[in-house]
């Protein structure tokens, strides 16, 4: 068992845009959950469900995990794209996945993770040198692998371990698809991992259609040393 938790994305770029949209998205998601609404999309749901499902969450853990990822990745991406383009990218990705689910998925889907994985893909492509700080929790036998890479200071860490590490976000271009495909192999065919992969593809598509003055914007001034 290995549970990574991203906690911060350090980009070091100076953008004057305030990430208003990302903050509002978090507020709306939390508000809808607090009101006890759990919109989903699937066979028999209304056409508007292709968007509203992205603001529904099954439980508190589902909500907290998605909102943490949205804050970590969405804030720098919102600054990078500006509020208008970020809103179009987020809602467009959510609706693309929602429409697919409405037409082809046999069950019901809910949650913001598809749109969030689109945001993650945009971050990996447009902010590749940004540094991602990650905390993790691991149990045996995964701890054996981490022990080989970084020998533990106490014997108990061979069986249970928690620590943190940092890496360039472009590594996610390999790690994130690998973990999602591994999830399909380990858990069997499921729409959760497929939805995440679909979200990544949506993020790639967003970058391809963005104006070049956004995608080719150069780094201004770094706030941190190269790792």
ChimeraX attribute file (.defattr): number of C-alpha atoms within 10 A of each C-alpha:
attribute: neighborCount
match mode: 1-to-1
recipient: residues
	/A:1	10
	/A:2	14
	/A:3	11
	/A:4	14
	/A:5	15
	/A:6	20
	/A:7	15
	/A:8	19
	/A:9	23
	/A:10	20
	/A:11	21
	/A:12	18
	/A:13	18
	/A:14	13
	/A:15	15
	/A:16	9
	/A:17	13
	/A:18	15
	/A:19	19
	/A:20	16
	/A:21	20
	/A:22	23
	/A:23	15
	/A:24	11
	/A:25	19
	/A:26	18
	/A:27	13
	/A:28	14
	/A:29	19
	/A:30	18
	/A:31	13
	/A:32	15
	/A:33	19
	/A:34	11
	/A:35	8
	/A:36	12
	/A:37	13
	/A:38	18
	/A:39	23
	/A:40	26
	/A:41	29
	/A:42	23
	/A:43	14
	/A:44	10
	/A:45	14
	/A:46	12
	/A:47	13
	/A:48	13
	/A:49	22
	/A:50	25
	/A:51	23
	/A:52	20
	/A:53	23
	/A:54	27
	/A:55	25
	/A:56	25
	/A:57	26
	/A:58	16
	/A:59	11
	/A:60	12
	/A:61	10
	/A:62	14
	/A:63	20
	/A:64	13
	/A:65	13
	/A:66	21
	/A:67	21
	/A:68	16
	/A:69	20
	/A:70	23
	/A:71	20
	/A:72	18
	/A:73	26
	/A:74	29
	/A:75	21
	/A:76	26
	/A:77	25
	/A:78	26
	/A:79	20
	/A:80	25
	/A:81	22
	/A:82	19
	/A:83	18
	/A:84	11
	/A:85	16
	/A:86	22
	/A:87	17
	/A:88	12
	/A:89	25
	/A:90	26
	/A:91	14
	/A:92	18
	/A:93	28
	/A:94	27
	/A:95	22
	/A:96	18
	/A:97	23
	/A:98	29
	/A:99	19
	/A:100	15
	/A:101	23
	/A:102	24
	/A:103	13
	/A:104	11
	/A:105	15
	/A:106	11
	/A:107	12
	/A:108	16
	/A:109	25
	/A:110	24
	/A:111	24
	/A:112	26
	/A:113	25
	/A:114	31
	/A:115	30
	/A:116	26
	/A:117	29
	/A:118	29
	/A:119	30
	/A:120	25
	/A:121	29
	/A:122	27
	/A:123	27
	/A:124	22
	/A:125	18
	/A:126	18
	/A:127	23
	/A:128	16
	/A:129	19
	/A:130	22
	/A:131	20
	/A:132	21
	/A:133	18
	/A:134	16
	/A:135	15
	/A:136	14
	/A:137	16
	/A:138	20
	/A:139	16
	/A:140	15
	/A:141	13
	/A:142	16
	/A:143	24
	/A:144	19
	/A:145	12
	/A:146	16
	/A:147	15
	/A:148	10
	/A:149	9
	/A:150	10
	/A:151	14
	/A:152	15
	/A:153	9
	/A:154	8
	/A:155	9
	/A:156	10
	/A:157	18
	/A:158	21
	/A:159	14
	/A:160	16
	/A:161	20
	/A:162	14
	/A:163	10
	/A:164	13
	/A:165	11
	/A:166	15
	/A:167	15
	/A:168	18
	/A:169	23
	/A:170	19
	/A:171	13
	/A:172	19
	/A:173	15
	/A:174	9
	/A:175	12
	/A:176	17
	/A:177	15
	/A:178	13
	/A:179	13
	/A:180	17
	/A:181	18
	/A:182	13
	/A:183	16
	/A:184	16
	/A:185	11
	/A:186	9
	/A:187	10
	/A:188	11
	/A:189	12
	/A:190	11
	/A:191	17
	/A:192	17
	/A:193	21
	/A:194	16
	/A:195	21
	/A:196	23
	/A:197	21
	/A:198	21
	/A:199	27
	/A:200	25
	/A:201	17
	/A:202	26
	/A:203	27
	/A:204	18
	/A:205	16
	/A:206	22
	/A:207	19
	/A:208	11
	/A:209	10
	/A:210	14
	/A:211	12
	/A:212	10
	/A:213	8
	/A:214	14
	/A:215	17
	/A:216	10
	/A:217	11
	/A:218	9
	/A:219	12
	/A:220	10
	/A:221	10
	/A:222	12
	/A:223	11
	/A:224	12
	/A:225	6
	/A:226	8
	/A:227	9
